[in-house]
């Protein structure tokens, strides 16, 4: 049986009405973090905590999407 996730709204989403916010849920086994936009709750990004930490560090450090000619992104 799938584990029920407890979604939490990001504090950066503001208090506006509507579904314009980012939500996060954590799963214990296996250790994973889930991110989704509230307006598309059926589509979520799932990653191990260390991968998400690297992504956030890159974003905070100013790294953005890179143009590539290859079809391999990882």
ABEGO torsion letter per residue (X at the ends): XBBBBBBBBBAAAEABBEABBBBBBBBAOBBBBBBBBAABAABBBBBBAAAAAAAAAAAAAGBBBBBBABABAX
